[in-house]
Amino acid sequence: MNDCCVIPVVKSPRDYQAFRISPHDTNRLAIVFDPTTANFSLTLCVEIFDIGGKTPPNRHNLAVEMFFVLKGEGRATCDGKTVSIRAGDSILVPPTGIHLIENTGAERLYALCFMVPNEDFVELIRSGTPVDLDEEDLRVLRRSDALVAC
């Protein structure tokens, strides 16, 4: 039997730090958990895409990245294959997969983004420009029915 008690870490949307990796990016990332708070090599953030926003094509050498769409609709592309996505959909990107996510809807696109191992992802995010979450972001992140399809 393990005599160690792990105390859970609880955060609310007002605790999240948000950044744009590059000043002109059309998406921003709100860090929920990182290797420091999780005591494990993972990053969990909420990625928020403005209308028409997208990530640049990117890849990770070791990390698996997973997206879970909370609200909105868009497209996900990995290694040249493109699929439509909307609230409730999940995307799993294997290591070395060249991928991008884009918002094709009429409102912001919100997705949980998990990366394991961290592979310097949170360090990249924190090297960007700090931004505030606005009231719309906080409303979406606080909703108990955020997982219900739009």
N, C-alpha and C positions, 0 to 999 in steps of 0.2 A: 504494500500500500504506500502511496506517495504522501508524505507528510507536508508537502509544500502546497500552499494555497496561492493561487494566482488571482490577483485582484483585477477585475475587468477595467478597461479604460473606456470611459463614456465621454463622448463629445457631442455637441450640438452644432448646427450649421453656423451659428455665430462664432464658434471656435475655429472654423476652417480658415486657413490662409490661402488666398487665391493669387494666381500669377498668370501673366501672358509670357510665354517663353521668349518671344520676340515682340518688340513694341507694336508692330503692325499686324500681328496674328489676329485672326477672326474667331479664335477659340481661347478659352482660359481654363485653367485647372485649379480646382479647390482641393487642397490636400486634406484628406480625412485621417489616414494613418500612414506612417512611414516607418522605416527600420528602427528609428529611435523610440517611437511610442509603441510599436508592435513587438519590439525585441526579436524581430525576425526579418529576413531580407525580402520584404514585400512593400509595395506601394499601393494604396487605395486612394483614389481621388474621384471627384465629380468633374467631368469634362463638360463644359458649357460652350455650345457653338452658337454664335450669332446667326441671324438669317443669312444664308449663303456662305456661312463659315465652313472651314475645313482644316484638317491637319495637312501638313506637307507629307508627301510619301516618306515613310521611314521604316527602319527595321531594327531588330534587336538580335544580338549574337547568341545570347543564352536564354533570355527571358521569354516566358509565355505571357501574352497580354490578352485580357478578356474584357469585353465591353458588355454592359447590360443597359439597354435603353430604358430610361425612366419616363421620358416625355419627348414628343416630337417625332419627326420622321426624317429619313435621309438615305444615304447610300454608303455601303462599306465595300471597299475594294482590297483584295489581297492577291498578290501575284497575278494580276490581270483579270481576276474573276470579280464581278461586281454583283451585289445583291441589294435590294431595297430593305430598309430597316425601319422599325417603328417601335413604340412603347411595348415592352415585354420581350423584345427580341434580344438574343445574345450572340456575340461574335467571339470566336476563339481564334487568336492569331498565333501560329507556331513560331518558334525561334527562326530567324532569318527571313520570315515572310515579309515582303515589301507591301505595306498597307497604308490606307488612309480612310478617314471617315469624313463625310461631308453632310451638311444640313441642306436638304432640298425642300424643306417645308416652309410654311408661312409664319412659323414662330420659332423660338429658340429650341435647340435640340439639347437634351440633358442625358448623359450616360455615366454610369459608374464605370470606372476604369481600374482594373486590377493588373499589377505586374509582379510576377514572381520569377526569379529573384529580382530585386530592385534594379540591378544593372545601371546604377547612377541616374536613374530616372528622376527621383525626388531632388537630387542635386541639380539636375538640368532645370527642373521646374523652378526651384528656389533661386537660380541664377537669373531668372527673368525679371520682369517688371511687376511689382506688387500691384494688385487691383482690389477693389472692394466688390463684394457681392451686393447686388442691389435688391430692392424689395421683391421684385419678381423672382429672382434666384432663391431668396430665403423662403418665399411662399411655396415654391416647388419643393424645396428640400425639406420643409417642415410638414408637408402634406402626408397624412396617413394613407391616402388613397393614390399616392404617386405611382404605384405599380399597376394601376388599372389602365388598360389601353385607352387611348384618346379616341 
